[in-house]
Amino acid sequence: MLKKISIMSFALMTALTPISALAAKGDDVEELRADSKRVNEWVLVKKDKLKNITTWAKREDGKSIRSFKVEMIVDADLETLARLHFDVENIKRWFWETKESRLLKKVNDKEYYFYQVFNAPLTVPDRDSIVHVTVEPFNAKRGYMMLNLKAAPDFMPLQPGKTRVAAQDYFIKFTPIDKNTTRLESSGYIDPGGIIPTWTINFVQRSAPYVSMLGLARMVQLPYYRENKDAMDFTYME
């Protein structure tokens, strides 16, 4: 059985720590202030040369919450990464602060819906999301595999005690570099809905992509994904 990866609760930290204290520690809050006037421009958030992870954020016209972008060179082949992402039940073991994940509906081998629940600070309801995924399988002409993810908040009724995520729209692109290495690129926008201070949401969104990539890097090393040859529920290559 896979062991759950423990990830620090950044949302809880930001909710309980004064903004002045975070800034004093040199965290991203100062960067959020510094780039507050830079609109429609990707701003570097973190570049981890050791882990080959780079993240950016962007404030766009008409949006109070920043978009995110992440790139990573992953020590795994395309099949391994496809197995990890198609294993919806175990998204909760590596994706930032996910406490529940399960498949809701398989439409066909290139389309599905899944349910995701996120931990929230103590005084804020947990967030849940229904995500509609469409798969663009790898082929020689395309040269990459892509997952397109879009929130489908009306797919199922609201759940007691949870606030439905208003938007969770992003893509994940996987481009093989060689037989053992893959470039992962992801970019998009997530609005958790409900009432949370915008600065808290932006701080978390600047942290979450990096933390999720650390979790992904651990998971793709597991034999369950690297050595598994069972047929997958969804098509990753044509």
C-alpha positions in Angstrom: 0.0 0.0 0.0 1.2 3.5 -0.8 2.2 5.6 2.2 0.6 9.0 2.3 3.1 11.8 1.8 2.8 14.5 4.5 2.7 18.1 3.1 2.9 21.2 5.3 -0.4 23.1 5.5 0.5 26.4 3.9 -3.1 27.6 4.1 -3.2 27.0 7.9 0.2 28.8 8.3 -0.9 31.8 6.4 -4.2 32.0 8.2 -2.6 31.9 11.6 0.5 34.0 11.0 0.4 37.8 10.8 1.3 39.1 7.4 4.0 41.3 9.0 5.6 38.2 10.5 5.7 36.4 7.2 7.3 39.4 5.5 9.9 39.6 8.3 10.9 36.0 7.5 11.5 36.8 3.9 8.7 34.7 2.5 6.7 35.4 -0.6 4.6 38.2 0.9 7.2 40.8 0.0 7.3 39.6 -3.5 3.5 39.8 -3.7 3.7 43.4 -2.7 6.6 44.2 -5.0 4.9 42.8 -8.1 1.4 44.1 -7.2 1.5 46.6 -10.1 2.9 44.2 -12.7 -0.1 43.1 -14.7 -0.2 40.3 -17.4 3.5 39.5 -16.8 4.9 36.3 -15.5 7.0 36.9 -12.4 9.5 34.3 -11.2 8.5 32.9 -7.8 11.0 30.0 -7.3 13.8 28.4 -9.2 15.1 25.2 -7.7 18.0 24.1 -9.8 18.6 21.0 -7.7 15.0 19.7 -8.2 14.7 21.2 -11.7 11.5 23.0 -10.7 10.6 26.6 -11.7 7.4 28.4 -10.8 5.9 31.8 -11.8 2.8 33.8 -10.9 0.9 36.4 -12.9 -1.7 39.0 -12.0 -4.1 39.4 -14.9 -6.6 42.2 -15.7 -9.9 41.6 -14.1 -8.7 38.9 -11.7 -7.9 39.4 -8.0 -6.2 36.0 -7.8 -2.9 35.3 -9.6 -2.5 32.7 -12.2 0.3 30.1 -11.8 2.9 28.4 -14.1 5.3 25.6 -13.3 7.9 23.8 -15.3 9.8 20.7 -14.1 12.2 18.2 -15.6 11.0 14.9 -14.2 13.1 11.8 -13.7 10.5 9.5 -15.2 9.2 8.5 -18.6 5.8 9.5 -20.1 4.1 6.2 -19.2 5.0 6.6 -15.5 3.7 10.1 -15.4 0.5 9.1 -17.1 0.0 6.3 -14.6 0.4 8.7 -11.8 -2.1 11.2 -13.1 -4.6 8.7 -14.1 -4.5 7.1 -10.7 -7.2 9.5 -9.4 -7.7 7.7 -6.0 -4.1 8.6 -5.1 -4.0 12.2 -6.1 -4.5 12.9 -2.4 -1.1 11.3 -1.7 0.9 14.0 -3.5 -1.2 17.0 -4.7 -1.1 20.0 -2.4 -3.4 19.7 0.7 -5.7 17.2 -1.0 -7.5 15.1 1.6 -9.9 13.2 -0.8 -9.8 12.3 -4.4 -11.9 9.8 -6.4 -13.1 9.1 -9.9 -16.7 10.2 -10.5 -17.3 9.2 -14.1 -15.3 7.8 -17.0 -16.9 9.2 -20.2 -14.5 7.4 -22.5 -10.7 6.6 -22.7 -9.9 10.3 -23.2 -12.4 12.0 -20.9 -13.4 11.8 -17.2 -14.6 13.6 -14.1 -13.0 13.4 -10.6 -13.8 14.8 -7.2 -11.2 16.5 -5.0 -11.4 17.9 -1.5 -8.8 20.4 -0.1 -7.8 21.0 3.5 -8.6 24.6 4.6 -7.7 26.6 7.7 -9.5 25.7 10.9 -12.0 28.5 10.7 -12.7 28.1 6.9 -14.8 25.3 5.3 -12.9 22.7 3.3 -13.0 23.3 -0.5 -14.3 20.6 -2.9 -14.0 20.6 -6.6 -15.3 18.5 -9.5 -12.8 18.5 -12.3 -13.5 17.6 -15.9 -10.4 16.2 -17.6 -9.9 15.7 -21.4 -6.8 13.9 -22.6 -4.7 14.7 -25.7 -2.7 11.5 -26.1 0.9 11.6 -27.3 1.5 10.9 -30.9 4.5 11.5 -33.2 2.9 14.5 -34.8 1.9 16.2 -31.6 5.1 15.3 -29.7 3.5 15.6 -26.2 0.6 14.4 -24.1 -1.7 17.0 -22.5 -4.4 17.0 -19.8 -6.9 19.8 -19.9 -8.6 20.3 -16.5 -11.6 22.5 -16.0 -13.9 22.9 -13.0 -17.4 21.5 -13.4 -19.1 22.8 -10.2 -22.6 21.8 -11.2 -21.7 18.2 -12.0 -22.9 17.1 -8.5 -24.8 18.8 -5.7 -23.1 20.9 -3.1 -21.8 18.8 -0.2 -22.6 19.7 3.4 -19.8 21.6 5.2 -17.8 22.3 2.0 -17.4 25.3 -0.3 -17.3 24.5 -4.0 -14.2 25.6 -5.9 -15.3 28.4 -8.3 -12.6 27.8 -10.9 -9.9 25.2 -11.4 -8.9 25.6 -14.9 -5.4 24.6 -16.1 -3.4 22.3 -18.3 -0.6 19.8 -17.7 1.7 19.1 -20.7 4.2 16.2 -20.8 6.9 16.3 -23.4 9.4 13.3 -23.5 13.0 14.4 -23.5 14.4 10.9 -23.7 13.3 7.4 -22.6 13.8 8.3 -18.9 13.1 12.0 -18.7 10.1 14.2 -19.3 9.4 17.9 -19.3 6.3 18.8 -17.4 4.6 22.2 -17.9 1.5 23.4 -16.2 -0.3 26.7 -16.2 -3.7 28.0 -15.1 -6.0 29.6 -12.6 -7.7 28.4 -9.4 -10.3 30.3 -7.4 -11.2 28.5 -4.2 -14.5 30.4 -3.9 -16.1 31.6 -0.6 -14.5 34.2 1.6 -10.8 34.0 2.1 -8.4 37.0 2.1 -7.0 37.5 -1.4 -3.4 37.8 -0.1 -3.8 34.5 1.6 -5.0 32.8 -1.6 -2.2 34.3 -3.6 0.4 33.3 -1.1 -0.9 29.7 -1.1 -1.1 29.6 -4.9 2.5 30.7 -5.2 3.5 27.8 -2.8 1.2 25.0 -3.9 2.6 24.3 -7.4 6.2 23.8 -6.0 5.0 21.6 -3.2 2.9 19.5 -5.5 5.9 19.0 -7.8 8.0 17.8 -4.8 5.2 15.3 -4.1 5.1 14.2 -7.7 8.9 13.7 -7.8 8.6 11.3 -4.9 5.7 9.4 -6.3 7.1 8.7 -9.7 10.0 6.8 -8.1 7.6 4.2 -6.7 7.7 0.8 -8.4 3.9 0.9 -8.4 4.1 3.5 -11.2 7.6 2.8 -12.8 7.2 -1.0 -13.2 3.5 -1.5 -13.6 2.4 -2.9 -17.0 -1.3 -3.3 -16.4 -3.6 -1.6 -18.9 -4.6 1.9 -18.0 -8.2 3.3 -17.9 -7.2 6.2 -20.2 -5.2 6.5 -23.3 -1.9 8.3 -23.0 -0.3 7.4 -26.4 -1.8 6.8 -29.9 
